[in-house]
């Protein structure tokens, strides 16, 4: 029941994130997740995420089980 509520909460929210240049490697980009996104998604450092191209310039991320 609790995970169902979490999914509903996530379905109603979206975030726009900006990439930043990695100061250690100018060829790489970093993506920083805000704390409210991590909390809503139930994600933490070390989690593996699946990236899905939505085909409209946006991406969907889900935690890989």
Number of C-alpha atoms within 10 A of each C-alpha: 5 6 9 9 10 14 12 10 12 14 9 7 9 9 9 6 10 10 10 12 12 12 10 7 8 9 8 11 12 11 11 9 14 10 11 10 14 12 11 13 16 13 16 12 6 6 10 13 13 11 12 11 10 9 7 6 6 9 11 11 12 12 13 9 7
